[in-house]
Amino acid sequence: MKEKKIIEYEKIYKAVPKLGDLSARPGEHRVFSNREDEVIYNTGNYVLVPVLNSFVLHVLEEAMNKGIKTLFFLARDAYFYYRIAEKYVKEFDLNINCKYLYVSRLSLRVPLYHLDVDQALSYITLSGVDVTPTTVLNRSGLSEGDKTQFIQKIADFLGIGVDEQIPRHRLKEVKAILKNDIDFLGLLIENSKKEFLSASKYLEEAGFGNKEKIAIVDSGWVGSIQQSLNKFHIAMGGQEPIEGYYYGLYEIPPKAEEKYYHSFLFGPRSRLKEKVAFNNCLFECVFSAPHGMTLRYKYNPKGTVPVLSDITVKQIAFLNQIDGIIDDYQENLLREYDNFQDICTLFNNPISKKTIEKALFNFMSKPSLEEAKVFGQLHFSDDVIDYDNAVLATRLTEKDLHDNHFLKRVYLELREMIFGKRYVVNISGWYEASVMLYAKPATVRYHLTAYNHYKYYMQYSKRKRWIRERERYETT
């Protein structure tokens, strides 16, 4: 008997039977060693691989139509995009070059800190899921010995421990402390200049400084890496700004030109519905690479190479499993379709795009208990440093779940701002999965509905703020 979730996905794909057949076929006669593998395989075929194909095919078409010669797929979010794009380029001899670029927000920001110290401090004190004095200084790129004194200085000023969460509204105070510390700024600038030379050399050797028209491909969210890469590109003699293709963009940097930022699912000015149903934390966990994040670059006899962080064996095994699912799916797809344009038409007509999105949103916003268990245990970090100390679906109590509701979050934040009474809300990278796993059965729907209201408020506020800042910038 088919499980309930598979039946839900099949109903969604009735709108496009050919896509439904592609998702159902790989697992028809497959025997699984355990239930977890089966859940990953089914969700992979019905949700993950169609999403990847839809986006990659869109990017390849758009880039070739614009005369872009090289697409740089950014580590690690674009790893699977790159794998699929390479298959299409080789299979159909497409007139475009695909390269995989080892970069991260950290590996590019640290080398650029000395060019704009105020912006550097804004990055270092950016809010996030769990920002502490330690994580703030880790973003600086300083050595362990150099940053210890500044971690303690921030903790003492705020009256918290070095690993305690900093209230969001007090991050401005942290920025002010660092901005007025001559010793910190001296070390920050010195280290940044050293790292700039290494990063520039790596990008030059990767072909990033070529005069030809190039673009980057990434998952998205705020487009800050494109801004960083553009500074390197110009320094290397690039004649025009690079373009960026993203799955989704909540916003782009204040001074960036919108015409160079291309989003697929939603953009900064898009309606709220897609943003609310989407979960970028989950997206990054399932679409990653079986290697660590890029920390910096170093020289060796064969050229400049990235220095990568460690990654757990469990993460590698999961991502290799996704890789295998992609291979099976692509093999079936290319066996049935021998024309690139036919495949593009299959995935990226309006009905297919809407169907694939619907399946994705069903997985993200209404996961089954088994999907929540399997994917909720994935390693998660939303910081520029990849910390291996948290899972995607955090264990939350009924009180924690309630604290994440719209009215409660607004009340707590106002109380803290007015009375200075500190209250840390325990949050989850995938709240819906935490509800499925840890809420009382009778409260599941209540929590999901109340949190949905909070997401609408949060996304509305973000969009309104971004548009206001954008308009202010355009009139100055």
C-alpha distance (Angstrom), angle and dihedral (degrees) to the residues before:
residue distance angle dihedral
M1 . . .
K2 3.79 . .
E3 3.76 116.9 .
K4 3.79 119.1 -112.4
K5 3.81 94.7 -110.9
I6 3.80 93.7 54.2
I7 3.79 89.3 50.9
E8 3.83 88.8 52.7
Y9 3.80 91.6 52.2
E10 3.80 92.1 46.5
K11 3.80 90.2 53.1
I12 3.80 89.6 52.3
Y13 3.81 91.9 50.2
K14 3.79 93.6 51.0
A15 3.79 84.7 89.6
V16 3.83 87.9 65.9
P17 3.85 108.9 24.9
K18 3.81 94.3 -177.7
L19 3.80 91.2 59.5
G20 3.80 90.5 45.0
D21 3.81 90.4 53.8
L22 3.81 91.5 50.9
S23 3.81 90.9 52.8
A24 3.82 95.1 45.4
R25 3.80 98.8 44.0
P26 3.84 102.8 68.8
G27 3.81 94.6 58.2
E28 3.80 100.3 38.4
H29 3.79 96.4 103.6
R30 3.77 100.8 13.9
V31 3.82 120.5 127.9
F32 3.81 116.3 -147.8
S33 3.79 126.4 -153.9
N34 3.80 92.4 -145.3
R35 3.78 141.7 7.3
E36 3.81 94.3 -109.0
D37 3.80 92.4 60.4
E38 3.79 90.1 49.6
V39 3.81 92.7 52.6
I40 3.82 91.5 49.1
Y41 3.80 91.3 47.6
N42 3.80 95.0 49.3
T43 3.81 95.3 44.4
G44 3.79 89.1 44.8
N45 3.80 93.0 55.3
Y46 3.80 98.5 40.4
V47 3.81 98.4 38.6
L48 3.79 119.2 7.2
V49 3.82 104.8 45.6
P50 3.83 95.4 43.0
V51 3.82 88.3 52.0
L52 3.80 91.2 50.9
N53 3.79 93.8 48.0
S54 3.79 94.1 46.3
F55 3.79 92.2 54.0
V56 3.81 98.3 39.7
L57 3.80 93.5 49.2
H58 3.80 89.9 49.5
V59 3.82 91.6 51.0
L60 3.81 94.4 47.4
E61 3.79 92.2 50.4
E62 3.79 94.3 45.5
A63 3.81 94.3 45.9
M64 3.81 94.9 48.5
N65 3.81 91.2 47.3
K66 3.82 89.1 53.9
G67 3.79 93.4 49.4
I68 3.80 94.6 -113.6
K69 3.79 109.2 164.8
T70 3.81 101.9 -165.8
L71 3.78 133.4 29.3
F72 3.80 115.9 -159.4
F73 3.82 110.7 -155.4
L74 3.80 108.8 -153.7
A75 3.79 122.9 -131.8
R76 2.93 127.8 -88.1
D77 3.80 111.2 1.4
A78 3.80 93.6 44.3
Y79 3.80 96.1 49.5
F80 3.82 95.1 105.2
Y81 3.81 91.2 40.2
Y82 3.80 87.1 57.0
R83 3.80 93.7 47.8
I84 3.81 91.9 52.8
A85 3.81 95.2 41.1
E86 3.80 90.5 52.4
K87 3.81 90.2 53.7
Y88 3.80 91.7 53.6
V89 3.81 93.8 44.7
K90 3.81 92.1 52.1
E91 3.81 96.5 39.3
F92 3.81 95.3 50.4
D93 3.83 100.3 24.7
L94 3.80 91.9 -122.0
N95 3.80 118.6 -166.2
I96 3.79 96.9 -117.6
N97 3.79 135.9 88.3
C98 3.83 121.5 -131.6
K99 3.81 123.1 -158.9
Y100 3.79 133.1 176.9
L101 3.80 113.4 -133.1
Y102 3.80 121.8 -158.8
V103 3.79 103.2 -140.1
S104 3.79 139.8 128.5
R105 3.78 135.7 -177.3
L106 3.81 88.6 -100.4
S107 3.83 97.4 47.2
L108 3.83 90.7 52.9
R109 3.78 101.9 35.5
V110 3.81 97.9 51.9
P111 3.84 93.0 56.8
L112 3.82 90.1 50.1
Y113 3.81 98.2 46.5
H114 3.81 93.1 95.7
L115 3.83 91.7 58.2
D116 3.81 94.7 61.2
V117 3.79 114.0 12.2
D118 3.82 95.3 -179.2
Q119 3.79 91.5 54.9
A120 3.80 88.9 45.1
L121 3.81 90.4 56.2
S122 3.82 89.8 48.4
Y123 3.80 89.8 55.3
I124 3.79 92.8 45.7
T125 3.83 92.4 52.0
L126 3.81 96.8 40.2
S127 3.81 115.6 140.0
G128 3.80 121.6 -112.4
V129 3.80 145.6 150.6
D130 3.83 95.7 -64.9
V131 3.81 114.0 6.3
T132 3.80 114.7 175.2
P133 3.83 134.0 166.6
T134 3.81 87.6 -97.8
T135 3.82 96.1 51.1
V136 3.82 90.9 46.2
L137 3.81 92.2 57.3
N138 3.79 92.5 41.0
R139 3.81 86.5 64.4
S140 3.80 90.4 59.4
G141 3.80 93.5 72.5
L142 3.81 92.1 -131.7
S143 3.79 121.0 143.5
E144 3.80 120.8 -95.9
G145 3.79 91.8 -105.2
D146 3.80 94.6 49.5
K147 3.80 99.4 47.5
T148 3.85 100.5 47.0
Q149 3.82 95.7 83.4
F150 3.81 92.4 50.6
I151 3.80 93.2 48.5
Q152 3.80 89.7 55.7
K153 3.81 92.0 44.6
I154 3.82 91.6 56.9
A155 3.80 92.9 44.1
D156 3.82 92.3 50.6
F157 3.80 92.3 48.3
L158 3.82 92.8 50.7
G159 3.80 93.4 40.6
I160 3.80 93.8 -125.2
G161 3.80 137.7 110.7
V162 3.80 121.2 -88.3
D163 3.81 90.1 -108.0
E164 3.80 98.1 39.6
Q165 3.79 120.7 111.4
I166 3.80 116.5 -96.8
P167 3.84 114.2 -134.2
R168 3.80 108.3 -112.5
H169 3.78 95.6 -124.2
R170 3.83 90.8 55.5
L171 3.80 95.4 57.6
K172 3.82 88.4 89.8
E173 3.80 87.9 61.6
V174 3.79 90.0 51.5
K175 3.79 90.1 52.6
A176 3.81 90.1 51.1
I177 3.82 91.8 51.3
L178 3.81 92.3 53.0
K179 3.81 93.0 42.4
N180 3.80 91.1 57.5
D181 3.82 95.2 45.3
I182 3.82 107.8 97.6
D183 3.80 93.6 -171.5
F184 3.81 92.4 53.1
L185 3.81 93.5 47.4
G186 3.80 91.4 48.8
L187 3.80 92.9 53.6
L188 3.82 92.1 42.9
I189 3.81 93.9 53.6
E190 3.82 94.6 42.9
N191 3.80 92.8 51.6
S192 3.82 92.4 43.7
K193 3.82 93.4 55.4
K194 3.79 90.8 51.3
E195 3.81 93.1 49.7
F196 3.83 91.3 46.4
L197 3.80 91.1 66.1
S198 3.81 93.0 51.2
A199 3.81 95.0 45.7
S200 3.82 92.3 47.5
K201 3.79 90.8 51.8
Y202 3.80 92.9 50.5
L203 3.81 92.9 49.4
E204 3.80 91.7 46.2
E205 3.81 91.6 52.4
A206 3.82 89.8 48.0
G207 3.81 89.8 57.7
F208 3.76 96.0 -108.8
G209 3.78 92.9 132.2
N210 3.80 95.6 58.7
K211 3.80 116.5 125.7
E212 3.82 93.0 -128.5
K213 3.81 121.7 105.8
I214 3.81 109.3 -86.3
A215 3.79 139.1 175.0
I216 3.78 137.8 -169.9
V217 3.80 128.7 -131.8
D218 3.81 122.7 -150.9
S219 3.79 142.3 143.6
G220 3.80 91.2 -102.0
W221 3.85 131.0 -161.9
V222 3.85 101.3 157.9
G223 3.82 105.6 3.2
S224 3.80 94.9 -132.7
I225 3.81 95.0 138.8
Q226 3.81 90.3 59.7
Q227 3.78 89.2 55.1
S228 3.81 90.5 51.0
L229 3.81 93.8 46.6
N230 3.78 90.6 48.2
K231 3.81 90.1 60.6
F232 3.80 90.2 53.7
H233 3.81 91.5 44.0
I234 3.81 92.4 53.9
A235 3.82 91.4 45.7
M236 3.82 88.1 54.3
G237 3.78 93.0 53.4
G238 3.79 101.0 -92.9
Q239 3.79 109.2 168.6
E240 3.81 99.4 -150.1
P241 3.82 136.6 17.1
I242 3.78 116.2 -82.0
E243 3.79 118.3 -113.5
G244 3.78 125.7 -128.3
Y245 3.80 132.0 -147.7
Y246 3.81 116.1 -159.8
Y247 3.76 137.5 178.0
G248 3.81 89.4 -136.6
L249 3.81 139.5 -7.4
Y250 3.80 124.4 -160.7
E251 3.79 89.6 -178.5
I252 3.80 142.4 -24.5
P253 3.82 129.2 -132.6
P254 3.83 113.7 -71.8
K255 3.81 97.1 -112.8
A256 3.81 97.3 38.0
E257 3.80 121.4 113.9
E258 3.79 109.6 -116.3
K259 3.82 93.8 -145.5
Y260 3.81 90.2 71.0
Y261 3.84 94.7 53.7
H262 3.83 115.1 77.2
S263 3.81 119.2 -173.1
F264 3.80 126.3 -169.3
L265 3.82 110.0 -165.3
F266 3.82 100.7 22.0
G267 3.79 140.1 -13.4
P268 3.81 136.0 -157.5
R269 3.81 92.5 -83.6
S270 3.83 96.3 40.2
R271 3.78 124.1 119.2
L272 3.80 117.9 -88.5
K273 3.80 101.4 -117.1
E274 3.82 96.8 82.2
K275 3.80 93.1 42.0
V276 3.80 92.0 52.5
A277 3.82 94.1 48.3
F278 3.80 91.9 46.1
N279 3.82 126.4 83.6
N280 3.79 115.1 -160.3
C281 3.82 92.8 -174.1
L282 3.80 91.8 59.1
F283 3.80 90.6 42.4
E284 3.80 91.9 56.0
C285 3.80 92.7 47.4
V286 3.81 95.9 54.4
F287 3.81 95.9 36.3
S288 3.77 103.0 53.4
A289 3.81 137.4 106.6
P290 3.81 132.3 -95.3
H291 3.79 90.8 -117.5
G292 3.80 135.7 71.2
M293 3.80 127.0 -91.1
T294 3.80 120.6 -86.1
L295 3.81 109.7 -100.1
R296 3.81 101.0 175.0
Y297 3.81 140.5 -47.0
K298 3.80 134.1 -92.5
Y299 3.78 137.5 -171.6
N300 3.78 124.1 -113.6
P301 3.83 133.1 165.6
K302 3.82 91.9 -90.2
G303 3.81 95.8 49.8
T304 3.79 140.4 -80.4
V305 3.79 113.2 -35.6
P306 3.81 135.4 -174.4
V307 3.79 121.1 -104.6
L308 3.80 107.1 -136.7
S309 3.80 131.7 -158.1
D310 3.77 121.6 -122.1
I311 3.79 120.4 -89.8
T312 3.78 127.8 -162.1
V313 3.79 123.3 -107.3
K314 3.80 88.1 -123.3
Q315 3.81 92.1 57.2
I316 3.79 91.7 48.5
A317 3.80 91.4 49.8
F318 3.82 92.6 50.4
L319 3.81 94.5 47.7
N320 3.81 91.9 45.8
Q321 3.80 86.6 52.4
I322 3.82 90.0 54.8
D323 3.80 88.3 47.8
G324 3.80 89.9 55.4
I325 3.81 91.7 49.8
I326 3.81 89.3 52.4
D327 3.81 91.1 51.2
D328 3.82 92.6 51.7
Y329 3.79 92.5 47.6
Q330 3.81 94.5 46.6
E331 3.79 91.6 47.9
N332 3.81 91.0 55.8
L333 3.80 91.8 43.5
L334 3.81 95.0 51.2
R335 3.79 91.4 44.2
E336 3.80 89.7 58.3
Y337 3.82 100.2 37.4
D338 3.81 122.6 44.3
N339 3.80 97.3 173.8
F340 3.80 122.9 78.7
Q341 3.79 94.8 -150.5
D342 3.82 91.5 52.1
I343 3.81 89.7 55.3
C344 3.81 91.4 48.1
T345 3.80 90.1 51.1
L346 3.81 91.7 48.2
F347 3.81 94.4 54.3
N348 3.76 104.7 30.2
N349 3.77 107.1 44.0
P350 3.84 111.0 114.1
I351 3.83 95.2 -103.5
S352 3.81 93.9 49.2
K353 3.81 92.7 47.2
K354 3.79 91.5 50.8
T355 3.82 91.4 46.7
I356 3.80 93.7 50.9
E357 3.81 90.7 47.4
K358 3.80 90.7 50.0
A359 3.81 91.2 53.7
L360 3.82 90.1 48.1
F361 3.80 93.3 49.9
N362 3.81 90.6 46.8
F363 3.81 89.2 56.4
M364 3.80 94.6 44.6
S365 3.81 101.8 41.2
K366 3.81 101.1 28.5
P367 3.80 107.8 29.6
S368 3.77 119.7 173.3
L369 3.79 116.5 -116.7
E370 3.81 89.8 -103.9
E371 3.81 93.4 49.2
A372 3.79 88.9 50.0
K373 3.82 90.6 51.2
V374 3.79 96.4 46.1
F375 3.80 101.7 39.4
G376 3.81 96.0 28.8
Q377 3.80 90.9 66.0
L378 3.81 92.5 61.0
H379 3.79 117.3 120.2
F380 3.81 111.7 -98.4
S381 3.80 137.1 -171.2
D382 3.81 125.3 161.1
D383 3.80 94.5 -171.7
V384 3.81 127.5 99.0
I385 3.82 84.1 -111.1
D386 3.80 114.4 65.7
Y387 3.82 104.1 -127.8
D388 3.78 116.3 -168.0
N389 3.80 96.3 -151.8
A390 3.80 106.2 91.7
V391 3.78 141.6 56.7
L392 3.79 126.7 -139.0
A393 3.82 97.4 -114.7
T394 3.79 103.7 47.3
R395 3.80 118.6 -151.5
L396 3.81 103.6 -106.4
T397 3.79 130.3 -177.8
E398 3.80 122.4 -136.1
K399 3.80 86.8 -99.2
D400 3.82 91.4 51.9
L401 3.79 91.1 48.8
H402 3.79 90.9 50.6
D403 3.83 91.7 48.2
N404 3.82 87.8 62.8
H405 3.81 93.6 59.4
F406 3.78 119.0 111.3
L407 3.82 100.5 -110.0
K408 3.80 94.1 41.4
R409 3.82 93.8 49.6
V410 3.80 92.3 50.2
Y411 3.81 91.6 47.0
L412 3.81 93.7 49.4
E413 3.81 94.0 47.1
L414 3.82 92.5 48.7
R415 3.80 92.2 47.3
E416 3.78 90.9 51.4
M417 3.81 93.6 48.3
I418 3.81 94.4 46.8
F419 3.80 102.5 37.1
G420 3.80 101.5 21.1
K421 3.77 90.7 -125.5
R422 3.80 105.0 153.5
Y423 3.79 117.7 -138.6
V424 3.79 123.0 169.2
V425 3.81 115.5 -149.9
N426 3.78 113.1 -148.4
I427 3.79 105.7 -133.8
S428 3.78 136.1 -175.7
G429 3.79 131.9 -137.9
W430 3.81 87.1 -137.0
Y431 3.79 106.2 27.3
E432 3.82 94.4 175.5
A433 3.80 90.9 58.5
S434 3.81 91.1 47.4
V435 3.81 88.0 54.0
M436 3.81 91.8 51.2
L437 3.79 91.4 48.5
Y438 3.80 104.2 39.1
A439 3.82 111.1 18.1
K440 3.78 123.0 97.4
P441 3.82 108.5 -100.7
A442 3.81 90.9 -117.4
T443 3.84 92.7 56.2
V444 3.82 100.7 45.0
R445 3.80 97.0 96.9
Y446 3.81 91.9 41.8
H447 3.82 92.8 54.1
L448 3.81 93.9 45.6
T449 3.80 92.6 50.0
A450 3.81 95.1 46.1
Y451 3.81 92.3 47.1
N452 3.79 90.5 48.4
H453 3.81 88.3 58.7
Y454 3.80 89.3 52.3
K455 3.82 91.3 51.2
Y456 3.80 91.1 52.5
Y457 3.80 90.0 51.1
M458 3.81 92.4 46.0
Q459 3.81 94.6 48.0
Y460 3.80 92.2 43.9
S461 3.81 90.5 51.6
K462 3.81 92.3 47.6
R463 3.79 93.2 49.6
K464 3.79 93.0 45.6
R465 3.81 92.1 48.8
W466 3.81 92.9 47.4
I467 3.82 93.7 48.7
R468 3.83 90.9 47.5
E469 3.81 91.7 50.5
R470 3.79 90.3 45.0
E471 3.79 92.8 52.5
R472 3.79 90.8 47.4
Y473 3.79 90.6 52.8
E474 3.83 93.4 47.1
T475 3.82 92.6 52.5
T476 3.81 95.2 50.1
